[in-house]
Amino acid sequence: MKLIPNKKIIVHIALFAVALFYAGNFSFAKLAMPKYISPSAFILLRVGSGMIFFMVYYLFFSKERIKQKQDYWRLIIAAFFGVAFNMTAFFKGLSMTSSINASVLMLMAPVFVVIFSAIGNKTPIRPIVYMGILISFIGAALLVDIFHFSIDNNVLMGDILVMLNAISYAFYLFYVAKLLKKYNAITITTFLFMFGFIMVLPVGASDFLTVEWTLLPNKAIFSMIYVIIGVTILAYLMNAWALQNTNSTTVGSYIYLQPLLATLIAISLGIDSLSIKKIGYGLLIISGLFLINKEKN
């Protein structure tokens, strides 16, 4: 897909912002979860808030109609893999395994995006894209300390859930791209959250009702606002818009930036420290992204 230069830059800025929001999620979400709100209740809060925002915007400013009945079923499928199952598997898995394991397993997502794209579109992937994915994977894996990755009976189920989340998200990026060729990003995102809310409501309703909202400290409130506005509304909207203007392989490749940005955020908060090795790993990630975007799939 050919873009005018300025639009290309905006696409990459949007994808960088999405990666930044998700990277911050690793540090900021824990300010509220699980001490003040359970994972399932947090998911319901995210999806419910996103649904309200996008429905209001859609009803007042968009009102684009779904053209074909079968597209509703496609939207339901996209909502399951991109919202309901994706979020549930990740938050539940993260609560059962270590952050190192989760970070490493999430690096599988861009690889599966390439696999789904190659199979679904029946088009070969350029060697330079494979090289870029490999270089970014090595950099990201070293950054999250892959050598301390472990699987044992206590965390195995959590690892499986995070892995399923990565596969689910990868399939969503590939699958929803077809819908975004027919409809506006706001329209697609609105229906994704509407159907996703119906799916997560039975899972998180009971925990949501037990949250002591009046007793929440400022850090927990900040955490929820960050997740709702940044990780949910802005990230999903910018991701959908980027998918309309580039391919799913490029969008998926930005997942490799998340460990780098998460490390920088941790350093800024005084949780981590900067080193020459981490700078080198970051340069590997950026080099891989450059190769992936040098030649479009």
C-alpha positions in Angstrom: 0.0 0.0 0.0 1.5 3.3 -1.1 1.3 6.3 1.2 2.3 9.9 0.9 5.4 10.6 2.9 3.7 12.6 5.6 1.1 9.9 6.2 3.8 7.3 6.5 5.3 9.3 9.3 2.0 9.7 11.1 1.4 5.9 10.9 4.7 5.2 12.6 4.1 7.9 15.2 0.7 6.2 15.9 2.3 2.8 16.2 5.0 4.1 18.4 2.4 5.7 20.7 0.5 2.4 20.9 3.7 0.6 21.9 4.4 3.3 24.5 0.9 3.0 26.0 1.2 -0.8 26.3 4.7 -0.6 27.7 3.5 1.7 30.4 0.8 -0.7 31.2 3.3 -3.2 32.7 4.2 -0.7 35.4 1.1 1.4 35.9 -1.6 -1.4 35.8 0.0 -3.0 38.8 -0.7 0.2 40.9 -4.3 -0.9 41.0 -4.3 -4.7 40.2 -4.7 -7.0 41.9 -4.7 -5.2 45.3 -7.6 -2.8 44.6 -9.3 -4.5 41.6 -9.1 -8.0 40.3 -8.0 -8.8 36.7 -11.5 -9.7 35.5 -13.0 -6.6 37.1 -10.3 -4.5 35.5 -11.0 -6.0 32.1 -14.7 -5.2 32.5 -13.9 -1.6 33.5 -11.6 -1.3 30.4 -14.1 -2.8 27.9 -17.1 -1.0 29.4 -15.4 2.4 29.4 -14.2 1.9 25.9 -17.7 0.8 24.7 -19.3 3.9 26.2 -16.8 6.3 24.7 -16.8 4.8 21.2 -20.6 4.3 21.1 -21.2 8.0 22.0 -18.7 9.1 19.4 -20.2 6.7 16.8 -23.8 7.8 17.4 -23.1 11.5 17.3 -20.3 11.9 14.7 -20.1 8.7 12.6 -23.3 6.7 12.2 -21.7 4.5 9.5 -23.9 1.5 8.9 -22.7 -2.1 8.5 -23.3 -2.9 4.9 -23.6 -6.7 5.0 -25.1 -9.0 7.7 -22.2 -11.4 7.5 -19.9 -8.5 8.6 -21.6 -8.6 12.0 -20.4 -12.2 12.5 -16.9 -11.1 11.3 -17.0 -8.3 13.9 -18.0 -10.8 16.6 -15.1 -13.0 15.7 -12.7 -10.0 15.8 -14.1 -8.9 19.1 -13.5 -12.3 20.6 -9.9 -12.5 19.5 -9.0 -8.8 19.8 -10.9 -7.9 23.0 -12.5 -10.6 25.1 -10.2 -13.6 24.9 -7.1 -11.5 24.3 -7.5 -9.3 27.4 -8.8 -12.2 29.6 -6.0 -14.6 28.7 -3.3 -11.9 29.2 -4.4 -10.6 32.6 -5.2 -14.0 34.0 -2.0 -15.4 32.6 0.1 -12.5 34.0 -1.3 -13.2 37.4 -0.2 -16.8 37.3 3.3 -16.4 35.8 6.3 -14.1 36.1 6.6 -10.8 34.2 9.8 -12.2 32.5 7.9 -15.2 31.1 5.0 -13.0 30.0 7.4 -10.6 28.2 9.2 -13.3 26.4 6.0 -15.1 25.3 4.4 -11.9 24.0 7.3 -11.7 21.5 5.6 -14.6 19.6 2.8 -12.3 18.5 4.6 -10.6 15.5 5.8 -14.0 14.3 2.3 -15.3 14.2 1.1 -12.1 12.4 3.6 -13.0 9.6 2.4 -16.6 9.6 -1.4 -15.6 9.5 -0.7 -13.0 6.8 1.3 -15.4 4.6 -1.4 -18.1 4.9 -4.4 -15.9 4.6 -3.2 -13.6 1.9 -1.4 -16.4 0.0 1.6 -14.1 -0.6 5.2 -14.8 0.2 7.0 -12.7 2.9 10.2 -11.0 1.7 13.4 -12.3 3.3 14.3 -8.8 4.6 11.1 -8.9 6.7 12.1 -12.3 8.2 15.5 -10.9 9.0 14.0 -7.8 10.6 11.7 -9.9 12.8 14.6 -12.1 13.8 16.9 -9.2 14.8 14.1 -7.5 16.7 13.2 -10.7 18.5 16.8 -11.3 19.6 17.0 -7.7 20.9 13.7 -7.8 22.7 14.4 -11.3 24.1 17.8 -10.2 25.5 16.3 -7.1 26.9 13.7 -9.1 29.0 16.4 -11.6 30.0 15.3 -14.6 28.1 17.9 -16.7 29.8 15.9 -16.6 33.0 12.8 -17.8 31.2 11.4 -20.9 33.0 8.5 -23.3 32.8 7.4 -25.3 35.8 4.2 -26.8 37.0 3.3 -23.7 39.0 3.4 -21.2 36.2 2.8 -23.5 33.2 -0.9 -22.6 32.9 -0.1 -18.9 33.1 2.5 -19.3 30.4 0.0 -21.1 28.2 -2.6 -18.3 28.7 -0.1 -15.6 27.8 1.0 -17.6 24.7 -2.7 -18.0 23.7 -3.1 -14.2 24.1 -0.2 -13.6 21.8 -1.6 -15.9 19.2 -5.1 -14.4 19.6 -3.8 -10.8 19.2 -1.8 -11.8 16.1 -4.9 -13.3 14.5 -6.9 -10.3 15.4 -4.4 -7.9 13.7 -4.6 -10.1 10.5 -8.4 -10.7 10.6 -9.6 -7.2 11.4 -7.5 -5.6 8.6 -10.0 -7.0 6.1 -12.9 -5.3 7.9 -10.9 -2.0 8.1 -10.8 -1.9 4.3 -14.6 -1.6 4.2 -15.4 0.5 7.3 -14.0 3.5 9.3 -11.7 2.8 12.3 -14.3 4.3 14.7 -17.1 2.1 13.4 -15.0 -1.1 13.7 -13.7 -0.2 17.2 -17.2 0.7 18.4 -18.6 -2.7 17.4 -15.5 -4.5 18.7 -16.0 -3.1 22.2 -19.8 -3.5 22.1 -19.6 -7.2 21.3 -16.5 -7.6 23.6 -18.4 -6.1 26.5 -21.2 -8.7 26.1 -18.5 -11.4 26.2 -16.6 -10.2 29.3 -19.6 -9.2 31.3 -20.4 -12.6 32.8 -16.7 -13.1 33.7 -16.1 -9.8 35.5 -19.5 -8.7 36.8 -19.2 -10.3 40.3 -15.7 -9.0 41.0 -16.6 -5.6 39.6 -19.4 -5.2 42.2 -17.1 -6.0 45.1 -14.6 -3.2 44.3 -14.6 -0.5 47.0 -14.5 2.5 44.7 -14.7 5.1 47.5 -11.6 3.8 49.2 -9.3 3.7 46.1 -6.0 5.6 46.6 -4.8 8.2 44.1 -2.3 5.8 42.5 -5.1 3.2 41.8 -7.3 5.9 40.3 -4.4 7.1 38.1 -3.8 3.5 37.0 -7.4 3.0 36.0 -7.5 6.4 34.1 -4.2 5.5 32.3 -5.5 2.0 31.3 -8.9 3.3 30.1 -7.7 6.4 28.2 -4.3 5.3 27.0 -4.2 1.5 26.8 -7.8 1.1 25.8 -9.3 4.0 23.9 -6.3 5.6 22.3 -4.3 2.4 21.7 -7.2 0.5 20.0 -8.2 3.6 17.9 -4.7 4.3 16.7 -4.0 0.6 16.0 -7.2 0.4 13.9 -6.3 3.5 12.0 -2.7 2.3 11.4 -4.1 -1.0 10.1 -6.1 1.0 7.5 -3.0 2.6 6.3 -0.3 -0.1 6.4 -0.1 -3.9 6.7 -0.6 -6.1 9.7 3.1 -7.2 9.7 4.2 -3.7 10.2 1.7 -3.1 13.0 2.6 -6.4 14.7 6.3 -5.6 14.5 6.0 -2.7 16.9 5.3 -5.2 19.7 9.1 -5.6 19.8 9.4 -2.0 21.0 7.3 -2.7 24.1 10.1 -4.3 26.2 12.5 -1.4 25.3 9.9 1.3 26.2 8.9 -0.6 29.3 12.5 -0.6 30.4 12.9 3.1 29.8 9.7 3.8 31.8 11.0 1.6 34.6 14.3 3.5 34.6 12.5 6.9 34.7 10.5 5.6 37.7 13.7 4.5 39.4 12.7 0.8 39.2 15.5 -0.1 36.8 18.9 1.3 35.7 20.4 1.9 32.3 23.4 0.0 31.0 25.5 -0.4 27.8 24.0 -3.8 27.2 20.4 -2.4 27.4 21.3 0.3 24.9 22.7 -2.3 22.6 19.6 -4.5 22.8 17.5 -1.4 22.1 19.5 -0.6 19.0 18.9 -4.2 17.8 15.1 -3.8 18.2 15.2 -0.5 16.3 17.4 -2.0 13.5 14.9 -4.9 13.1 12.0 -2.5 12.8 13.8 -0.5 10.2 14.3 -3.6 8.1 10.7 -4.7 8.5 9.5 -1.3 7.3 12.1 -0.9 4.6 10.3 -3.4 2.3 6.5 -3.7 2.7 4.9 -7.1 2.8 
